[in-house]
């Protein structure tokens, strides 16, 4: 009983989350850029745009949002997490991406209450998960998820956003690097010495 009472002291904000498990799929559009979100939507096949438009939409901060759907019956094994490439717009604002979660990596996802001191989760049209049974959520296939993630990556890249990939080796991004000295000479087999030409 003392342990349970202590949980309240551990919480920074009193938000309510939903466990992403079973057939639930969450598409987290972590893109705080309205023009890019419109570009991605316009690039999606009409069928997919209509499908996503029919899903409950939860806003957290800015124009970022999450959509709640369910996995199409008999659609193979869970994938856990699928992520678009991360890009930053030319004007800055941090790395933005689309992340998709399902039961392959169960997690809590904030849906009601405070997100931060000055932001509360809200639902488009006032229609949220408390209003829709899981079985009534729109169905989405793994192939559809792949198309959405790929479309988002292509749209951000086509807009000239800088990409970033984090690996165990560090960060790889799309900014030019000139780490090779201008007077570098490369010894090659069969072609002799090659001098950098910038």
C-alpha positions in Angstrom: 0.0 0.0 0.0 2.9 2.4 0.8 4.5 1.6 -2.6 1.3 2.5 -4.5 0.8 5.7 -2.5 4.4 6.7 -3.4 3.7 6.4 -7.1 1.8 9.8 -7.0 5.0 11.5 -5.9 6.9 10.1 -8.9 4.7 11.6 -11.5 5.6 15.0 -12.9 2.3 15.4 -14.7 -1.0 13.5 -14.1 -1.6 12.4 -17.7 -3.5 9.2 -18.6 -1.9 6.9 -21.1 -3.1 4.0 -23.2 -1.1 0.8 -23.5 -0.2 0.2 -27.2 -0.8 -3.5 -27.3 -3.0 -6.1 -29.0 -4.2 -4.9 -32.4 -3.7 -1.1 -31.6 -1.4 0.8 -33.9 -0.3 4.4 -33.2 1.0 6.7 -35.9 2.9 9.5 -34.2 3.5 12.4 -36.6 6.2 14.2 -34.6 6.4 16.9 -37.2 5.7 20.4 -35.9 5.4 22.0 -39.3 2.0 22.5 -40.8 3.1 22.9 -44.4 5.1 19.7 -44.3 2.2 17.8 -42.8 0.0 19.1 -45.7 2.6 18.0 -48.2 2.8 14.5 -46.8 -1.0 14.2 -46.8 -1.2 15.4 -50.4 1.5 12.8 -51.4 -0.3 9.9 -49.8 -2.6 7.7 -52.0 -6.2 9.0 -51.7 -7.3 5.7 -50.0 -4.7 6.1 -47.3 -5.4 9.8 -46.7 -9.1 9.0 -46.2 -8.2 6.1 -43.9 -6.0 8.4 -41.7 -8.7 11.1 -41.8 -11.1 8.6 -40.2 -8.9 7.8 -37.2 -9.1 9.5 -33.8 -6.5 12.3 -33.8 -4.8 13.4 -30.5 -2.8 16.6 -30.4 0.0 17.1 -27.8 2.0 20.3 -28.6 2.2 22.5 -31.7 0.7 20.9 -34.8 2.2 17.4 -34.0 -0.4 14.7 -33.6 -1.0 11.0 -33.2 -3.5 8.8 -34.9 -5.0 5.6 -33.4 -5.9 2.7 -35.6 -5.9 -1.1 -35.3 -3.9 -3.7 -37.1 -5.7 -5.5 -40.0 -6.7 -9.0 -39.0 -4.3 -11.7 -40.1 -1.7 -9.1 -41.2 1.4 -11.0 -40.1 3.6 -10.5 -37.0 4.0 -7.3 -35.0 6.8 -4.9 -36.0 7.2 -3.0 -32.7 8.4 0.4 -34.1 8.7 1.7 -37.6 10.3 5.1 -38.2 10.7 7.5 -41.1 14.1 9.2 -41.6 14.6 12.1 -39.3 14.9 15.6 -40.9 15.2 19.2 -39.7 13.6 22.0 -41.7 15.9 24.8 -43.0 14.5 27.2 -40.4 15.4 24.9 -37.6 13.1 23.5 -35.0 14.8 20.1 -34.3 14.6 16.7 -35.9 11.1 15.7 -37.1 9.9 12.3 -38.1 6.9 9.8 -38.2 7.1 7.0 -35.7 4.6 4.1 -35.7 4.1 1.7 -32.8 2.3 -1.6 -32.3 2.3 -4.5 -29.9 5.7 -5.7 -31.0 7.1 -3.2 -28.4 4.3 -2.4 -26.0 4.4 1.0 -24.4 2.3 3.7 -22.8 1.1 6.6 -25.0 -0.3 9.7 -23.4 -3.9 10.4 -24.4 -5.7 12.5 -21.8 -4.6 15.2 -19.3 -1.5 17.4 -19.1 1.3 16.8 -21.4 3.5 19.4 -19.8 2.9 22.4 -17.5 1.3 24.4 -20.2 0.0 21.8 -22.7 -3.0 19.4 -22.3 -3.7 16.5 -24.7 -6.7 17.3 -26.9 -8.6 15.4 -29.5 -9.7 16.7 -33.0 -13.5 17.2 -32.9 -13.5 16.2 -29.2 -13.6 12.6 -30.4 -11.0 10.5 -28.6 -10.2 6.9 -27.6 -12.7 7.1 -24.7 -15.4 7.5 -27.4 -14.3 4.6 -29.7 -14.1 0.9 -28.9 -10.8 -0.7 -30.1 -12.8 -2.9 -32.5 -14.2 0.2 -34.2 -10.9 1.9 -34.9 -10.0 2.0 -38.6 -7.9 -1.0 -39.8 -4.4 -0.5 -41.2 -2.0 -3.0 -42.8 1.8 -3.2 -42.3 2.2 -2.3 -46.0 0.1 0.8 -45.5 2.3 1.8 -42.6 5.4 1.3 -44.8 3.9 3.6 -47.5 3.1 6.3 -44.9 6.6 6.2 -43.4 8.3 6.2 -46.8 6.0 9.1 -48.1 7.0 11.2 -45.1 10.7 10.6 -45.6 10.5 11.4 -49.3 8.5 14.6 -48.7 10.9 16.0 -46.1 13.9 15.1 -48.3 12.3 16.6 -51.4 11.7 19.9 -49.4 15.5 20.1 -48.8 15.3 19.3 -45.1 18.6 18.1 -43.5 18.5 14.5 -42.5 19.9 13.0 -39.4 20.5 9.4 -38.4 21.7 8.3 -35.0 23.7 5.2 -34.7 25.9 3.5 -32.1 28.8 5.3 -33.9 27.3 8.8 -33.5 25.2 11.1 -35.6 25.2 11.1 -39.4 23.5 14.2 -40.9 22.9 15.8 -44.3 25.2 18.8 -43.8 28.3 19.0 -46.0 31.6 18.2 -44.3 35.1 19.1 -45.5 37.3 17.1 -43.2 39.8 16.2 -45.9 42.6 18.8 -46.3 42.5 20.7 -49.6 46.0 19.4 -50.5 45.3 15.8 -49.8 46.9 13.2 -52.1 45.3 9.8 -52.5 47.6 6.9 -53.5 45.7 4.5 -55.8 46.6 1.2 -57.3 46.8 1.5 -61.0 46.1 5.2 -61.3 49.0 6.7 -59.3 48.6 9.6 -57.0 45.2 11.5 -57.2 45.0 15.1 -55.9 41.7 16.5 -54.5 40.0 18.9 -56.9 37.5 21.2 -55.2 
